[in-house]
Amino acid sequence: MSTLLRALIFSLLLAPACSALLAQTAVRPLRYDYTLRDPLAGTARDTWLTPAAEFNRSRFYTSVGIGTAAYAGFGAGLYSIWYKGYELEPFHTFNDWPEWEQMDKAGHVFTAYFFSRSAFAGLRWAGLKRPAARYAALGVANLLQGTIETMDGFSSKWGFSLSDMGANLAGSLVFTVQDALWHEQRMLIKVSNDFRSPPDILVTNGNGAHSNLGYIDRQRFGDNPFERFLKDYNAQTIWLSINPAAFAPRSRLPQWLSIAVGYGAEDVYGAYFNSWGENGERFRYDPERYRQWYLSPDLYLSRIPTKKRWVRLTLGILDFIKIPAPALEYSRGKLYGRWLR
């Protein structure tokens, strides 16, 4: 499907929803105070989704149980995708800062932020006071990310990375500092992926032997959608989505409209170089790797006006995804317009 066709389909799907939101905002603006434990208090009826006003032991254990189960599932999947085919060796460190055009570091920032925001929401729902929930979420995010780094430290393919740990701390602090300053998240860290197919590009070496770029793409980024979502740095973009209305609460700006700055990379098929071996031959993909910077509109989904708690919960879960929209790209010293990013 062409990019233009996808843009047209997306526009047709999104237009009615945006029109309804604009109409609702124009007729009767719903402006919630997102610094409150329960922004929908007085608007939505109380249900089991209503945050507890005081510490609730059963809810706390429920939150811990859900988080533990989710992380166990994620860890099992990560082991199968990342570590299963490699031998273990004594704990060691290595410096991977120069690798993958730092896209993996951006991914660590995103993941730590996601863990922090999720843990905080669960703890506040269980009735913890804001400071306790805030700093517990900081600890949870770095503990979870630290376990992954420890697994790296025993893998023959990788090692314990101080720069990864720094990125983890940075991502979790983006959440923690915002909550300490404003009692809300005025900036979200998000991810997007265009789910492109492996390339079909013939590569010939100096001996006249042939390979295909799709071969090494599949070897390094995988075949199934989940694996490619995690690994394919060419298709992935990490975003900082900024909500102008949160910085200007007296303005008439919609609370759900944001502006996002994104970082990505292209033509990246190896940690340092686009080279690989196949059937005893060496191959290299010559096009230069490059970084990409984006500017694009976005939606703060959990701030779309609603009177249903389950709707806000669903939108909050989806808040980690950057909504596809037209974007301005800066790369290789030039500006480009993109239909969707």
C-alpha positions in Angstrom: 0.0 0.0 0.0 1.5 3.4 -1.0 2.2 6.0 1.6 -0.3 8.4 -0.1 -3.0 5.8 0.0 -2.4 5.1 3.7 -2.5 8.8 4.4 -5.9 9.2 2.6 -7.3 6.2 4.5 -6.0 7.5 7.8 -7.5 10.9 7.1 -10.9 9.5 6.3 -10.9 7.5 9.5 -9.6 10.3 11.7 -11.6 13.2 10.3 -15.0 12.2 11.9 -13.4 11.7 15.3 -11.6 15.0 15.2 -14.7 16.8 14.0 -16.7 15.3 16.9 -14.0 16.3 19.4 -13.8 19.8 18.0 -17.6 20.2 18.1 -17.8 18.9 21.7 -15.0 21.2 22.8 -16.7 24.2 21.0 -20.1 23.6 22.5 -19.2 22.7 26.0 -15.5 22.5 26.8 -14.6 19.8 29.2 -11.4 20.9 30.9 -10.2 18.5 33.6 -7.5 19.1 36.3 -5.0 16.4 35.6 -3.0 17.2 38.7 -5.8 15.5 40.8 -5.7 11.9 41.8 -9.1 11.5 40.0 -9.5 14.0 37.1 -13.0 12.6 36.4 -14.3 13.2 39.9 -17.8 14.8 39.6 -18.0 13.9 35.9 -17.8 10.1 35.7 -19.7 7.8 38.1 -17.6 5.8 40.6 -16.6 2.3 39.6 -13.8 -0.1 40.5 -11.6 2.1 38.2 -12.0 5.1 40.6 -8.7 5.6 42.3 -8.8 4.8 46.0 -8.7 7.8 48.3 -6.6 5.9 50.9 -4.3 2.9 50.8 -6.1 -0.2 49.7 -4.2 -3.4 50.4 -6.1 -5.6 48.0 -5.7 -3.1 45.2 -2.0 -2.8 46.0 -1.5 -6.5 45.7 -3.6 -6.6 42.5 -1.4 -3.9 41.0 1.8 -5.7 42.0 0.4 -9.0 40.7 -0.6 -7.6 37.3 2.8 -5.8 37.0 4.7 -9.0 37.9 2.7 -11.2 35.5 3.1 -8.7 32.7 6.8 -8.4 33.3 7.2 -12.1 33.5 5.5 -12.5 30.1 7.6 -9.8 28.6 10.8 -11.3 30.1 10.0 -14.7 28.7 9.3 -13.2 25.2 12.5 -11.1 25.4 14.5 -14.2 26.4 13.1 -16.1 23.4 13.8 -13.3 21.0 17.1 -11.9 22.3 19.0 -14.4 24.4 17.9 -18.0 23.6 20.4 -18.5 20.8 23.5 -17.3 22.7 25.7 -18.9 25.3 26.2 -17.7 28.8 29.5 -16.5 30.2 30.8 -14.8 33.4 29.3 -11.4 34.1 31.1 -8.7 32.0 30.5 -5.1 30.8 30.9 -3.4 27.4 30.5 0.0 25.9 27.8 0.0 23.3 27.2 3.7 23.1 28.4 4.0 19.5 26.1 1.3 18.2 22.9 1.5 16.1 23.1 5.3 15.8 22.0 5.5 19.5 18.5 4.2 18.5 18.7 1.5 21.2 19.5 4.2 23.8 16.3 6.1 22.8 14.4 2.8 23.1 15.7 2.4 26.7 14.6 6.0 27.5 11.1 5.1 26.2 10.8 1.8 28.0 11.9 3.3 31.4 9.4 6.1 31.0 6.6 3.6 30.1 7.4 1.5 33.2 7.4 4.6 35.4 4.1 5.9 34.2 2.4 2.5 34.3 3.7 1.7 37.8 2.7 5.2 39.1 -0.9 4.8 37.7 -1.3 1.4 39.4 0.0 2.6 42.7 -2.2 5.7 42.7 -5.2 3.6 41.9 -4.3 1.5 44.9 -4.4 4.6 47.1 -0.7 5.5 47.7 0.1 9.1 48.3 1.6 10.9 45.4 5.3 11.1 46.6 5.3 7.5 47.6 3.9 6.4 44.3 6.2 8.7 42.4 9.5 7.4 43.9 8.3 3.8 44.1 7.6 4.0 40.3 11.1 5.4 39.8 12.6 2.4 41.7 10.4 -0.1 39.9 11.3 1.2 36.4 15.0 1.0 37.1 14.8 -2.4 38.8 13.0 -3.9 35.9 15.4 -2.3 33.4 18.3 -3.3 35.6 17.3 -7.0 35.4 17.4 -6.8 31.6 20.9 -5.3 31.8 22.0 -8.0 34.2 20.8 -10.6 31.7 22.9 -8.8 29.1 25.9 -9.0 31.4 25.8 -12.8 31.3 25.2 -13.1 27.6 28.2 -13.9 25.2 26.6 -11.6 22.6 26.2 -8.5 24.8 27.4 -7.2 28.2 26.3 -5.0 31.1 26.1 -1.5 29.6 26.5 1.6 31.7 25.1 3.8 28.9 22.0 1.7 28.8 21.6 2.2 32.6 22.1 5.9 32.1 19.3 5.9 29.4 17.1 3.9 31.8 17.6 6.5 34.5 17.0 9.4 32.1 13.7 7.9 30.9 12.4 7.3 34.4 13.5 10.8 35.5 11.5 12.4 32.7 8.4 11.0 34.5 9.6 11.6 38.1 10.7 15.2 37.6 7.5 16.2 35.8 5.4 14.8 38.5 7.5 16.5 41.2 7.3 19.9 39.4 3.7 19.8 38.0 1.8 16.8 39.4 1.1 15.8 35.8 2.8 14.7 32.6 3.0 17.6 30.2 5.4 15.7 28.0 5.0 12.0 27.0 7.7 9.7 25.5 6.1 7.6 22.8 7.1 5.2 20.1 5.9 4.5 16.5 6.8 1.9 13.9 5.9 1.8 10.3 6.0 -2.0 10.2 7.8 -2.1 6.9 8.5 -5.4 5.1 12.1 -6.6 4.9 13.9 -5.0 1.9 14.4 -7.0 -1.3 17.7 -5.5 -2.5 20.4 -7.5 -4.3 23.9 -7.0 -2.9 27.0 -8.2 -4.8 30.5 -8.4 -3.4 33.9 -8.0 -5.1 34.0 -11.8 -5.8 30.8 -11.6 -7.7 28.8 -13.5 -5.0 25.3 -12.5 -4.3 23.2 -11.9 -1.2 20.1 -9.9 -0.4 19.7 -7.1 2.1 16.5 -8.8 3.3 18.6 -11.8 4.5 20.5 -9.8 7.1 17.4 -7.7 7.9 15.6 -10.9 8.9 18.6 -12.2 10.7 19.0 -9.1 12.9 15.4 -7.8 13.2 13.4 -11.0 13.0 10.3 -12.1 11.1 7.3 -11.8 13.4 5.7 -8.4 14.1 6.5 -8.3 17.8 10.2 -9.0 17.2 10.4 -6.5 14.4 8.6 -3.9 16.5 11.4 -4.2 19.2 14.4 -4.6 16.9 13.9 -2.8 13.6 15.5 0.6 14.2 14.8 1.7 10.6 11.1 1.4 11.1 11.1 2.7 14.7 10.8 6.3 15.9 11.0 7.6 19.5 9.0 10.8 20.2 8.8 13.5 22.9 5.2 14.6 22.7 4.6 18.0 24.3 1.2 19.3 25.3 1.0 23.1 24.8 -2.3 23.4 26.7 -0.7 22.0 29.9 1.8 25.0 29.8 -1.0 27.5 29.1 -4.0 26.3 31.1 -6.0 29.5 30.6 -5.7 29.3 26.8 -8.4 27.8 24.5 -6.0 25.2 23.2 -7.5 21.7 23.2 -6.1 19.6 26.1 -5.7 16.6 23.8 -3.6 18.3 21.1 0.2 17.9 21.3 3.2 18.5 19.2 5.8 15.8 18.9 9.6 15.8 18.2 10.9 12.5 16.9 14.2 10.7 16.5 14.9 7.9 14.1 17.6 6.4 11.8 17.7 4.9 8.3 19.8 2.4 6.4 21.0 0.8 9.7 21.5 -2.9 9.4 24.3 -3.5 11.8 25.6 -2.2 15.1 28.5 -0.3 13.5 28.5 -1.1 9.8 26.1 -2.6 7.3 28.2 -5.7 6.7 27.6 -9.4 7.1 28.7 -12.9 6.2 26.7 -15.5 4.2 28.0 -18.9 2.9 31.6 -18.0 3.6 31.4 -14.7 1.7 31.4 -11.1 3.1 28.9 -8.5 2.0 28.4 -4.8 2.6 25.5 -2.5 1.9 27.0 0.8 0.8 24.4 3.5 1.3 25.3 5.8 4.2 23.5 5.4 7.5 21.8 8.6 8.7 19.8 10.1 11.5 16.3 11.6 11.2 14.5 14.3 13.2 10.8 14.8 13.0 8.2 17.4 13.9 4.6 16.3 13.9 1.2 16.9 15.5 0.0 14.3 18.0 -2.9 13.4 20.3 -2.7 13.1 24.1 -5.2 10.3 24.0 -6.1 10.1 27.7 -7.0 13.9 27.6 -9.7 13.5 25.0 -12.9 14.5 26.8 -14.8 11.5 28.1 -17.2 10.7 30.9 -16.4 7.0 30.9 -13.6 5.8 33.1 -13.0 2.7 31.0 -12.6 4.9 27.9 -10.0 7.0 29.6 -8.2 3.9 30.8 -8.1 2.5 27.3 -6.8 5.7 25.9 -4.2 6.0 28.6 -2.9 2.5 27.7 -2.6 3.7 24.1 -0.8 6.9 25.1 2.6 5.3 24.5 1.9 5.1 20.8 2.5 8.2 18.6 -0.6 8.7 16.4 0.4 8.6 12.7 0.2 12.1 11.2 1.9 14.3 8.6 5.5 15.2 9.7 8.4 17.4 8.7 11.6 15.4 8.6 15.1 16.9 8.8 17.9 14.5 7.6 21.0 14.6 5.5 21.0 18.4 5.7 17.6 18.8 4.1 13.9 19.1 5.0 11.4 16.6 3.8 7.6 16.3 4.1 6.1 13.0 5.1 2.5 12.0 4.7 2.5 9.8 7.8 5.1 9.3 10.6 
